[in-house]
Amino acid sequence: LFLALVLTAGGVYLVYRMRAVTPGIYYLRADGNDGNLGTSNSSSGAWKTLGRALGYKDGVAQSTPAPGDKVLVYDDGGNFIVTETISNSNSGTAGNPIVIEAAASESPVFDGNNGNLKVISLRNKRFLTFRGLTFQNFTLTGGGTWGKQALEFIDGSDNIVLDSSIFDDILLDETLV
């Protein structure tokens, strides 16, 4: 950020120039660790869970990923076993969405292992893109009228894009979706 104060006969002006921010590239692998920085495609550098890739670790908001960032997901020959509803996330912006996508030639699968989980639940989140991911084996039971959605985008969530993603064997109170 460059700031300058310019004095002229007509008044005082503040002049500034913002430095362009380079979007970050992060990595998600089934053999990663959410304690990692997410900055390299290795088990010792990548994140492990989609929740962390969306900006949360152990229920605490993280500063990454940020608007414009991309998270590349590698399947490493195995599925990601999901043990909690994928919820909470950082938001992107209109010109800089956060993108979570399968890396080239990869086919990552997020497997709910038939646990009683929603696939994704986002509250007041914007400009997120999920691309080339598969979600399977989620079973939702109980919860009354509003508790059985496989995907939940509420309280102002908008511009959530599900591009070329597959939802397979999602069971809602014995109704297959």
N, C-alpha and C positions, 0 to 999 in steps of 0.2 A: 504494500500500500504506500503510495506516494502522496504526501500532503504538502500544500504550500498556501500561505496566506499572501494575497496580492492586494496592495494598497494602491488605489487610483483616486483621481479627483472625484470620480463618481461614487465611490464607496469602497468597502472592504469586501473582498471575495475569497472564498475558500475554494481552492482548486485541488482535486484529488484524482488519482488514477488507481484503479484496482488492478492487481496482478492476476492474470488468468490462473485458475486453479486446475491442475492436471488431475483428471479423475483417477482414482485408485483401482487397481485390480487386486482382488482377493481370491482365495482358493478354499474350497470346501471338499473334504475327502472323508470317506467312512472311517479311515484309520488316522484321521487328524486328532486334534485336541483343542478344545475351546479356550485353553490357556495360551495357545499359540497366537502370534500376531496376524495370522492369516495371509501373510505376504509371500509365501512360496508354496509351490506345488510339491510338497513332501509331507510325510507323516509328522515330521518335527516342525513344520511351518504352517500347515493348513488348519482351518477350523474343522470341527467334527459335526456340529448340528446346524440345522437350518435356522433354529432360533438364534444362534450366535451370528449366523450370516445375515440375519435381519436386524442385528443391533442389540441383542440382549444376552447376558451371560449371568447365570444364577440369579435371575430376576432383577438384575441391575442394568440400566441403560448404558450402552457403550457409545463412543463417538464415531465408530466405524461400523458399517459402511456409511458414507455421507452422500448427499445428492451428487449424481453423476458417476458414482462408483459402480463397478461390476463385480459380481462374485461368480467365478467359474466353478462348476460342480463336476467332479470326476467320480465315476462309479467304482473304479478300482476292482472290478469284478465282483462286488458285493453290494447288498442293499444297505441303505441307511435305516436302522431300526428306530422308529419314532416312539418315544415313551411319554411324551407330553404334547398337548395341543400346541401347534406352531402359532404363537401369538406374540403380540407386541413387536414393534419394529420401528426403525427410523423411517422417516418419509423422504422421498425425493422431491423435486420441484418440477414445474411444467417443462422446462427445458433440460432438466437433468434428473431423470428418474433413477432410482436404484434398480439395477437389473440383476436378477438371480437366474443364471442360465446354465444349461448343460454345456460343457466344454466340447469342442469339435470332436466328432466321432465317439462321444460318450452317451450313455443312456441311463442316467441315474434314476434309481427307484427309492422312494421314501415309503417304507412299509410300516403301517400302524400295528402290525402283528395282532390284528383283531382286538386291540384294546379299545375301551370306551372313550374315544378321543374325537374331537372335531379335527378336520384336516388343517384348516387355517382359520384363525379368528383374529381379525384386525379391528381396532377401535381408533377412529379419527386418524387414519393413516392415508397418505396420498402418494401418487406417482411411483408405484412399484410395478415391476414387470417380472413375471415368472415365465421362463421360456424353456421348452424341451424337457420338462420334468415329468415323472410318473409318480402318482400317489396311489397306493393300493392297500387293501386289507384294513380299512377303518370301519369299526362297528360302533354305532351310536344308539344307545337305548335310554329310555326315560328322559327326564328333563322338561316335561311339559311342552307347551306349544312352541316356545322359543328355544328350547334346548337341544333340538335335533338337527340343526343345519350342519351339513358337512363343511360348507364354506360360510363364514360369517364376516361380513364387512359392514360395520355399524358406526353410528355417531359421527357422520361426516366423512367416512372413508370414501374416496373416489379415485378415479384414474388408476384402478388396479387392473393390470392386464395379465390374462392367462393365455399365453401364446404357445401353440403346439404342445400343450401339456395334456397328460392322460390321467383320468381318474377311473380306477378299476376296482371292482369289489368294495364299494362303499355301501355299507348296510345301515339303513335307518329303520330301527324297530321292525326288522324282518322285511323291509322293502329295499330291494337292491336298486342302486342308482347307477 
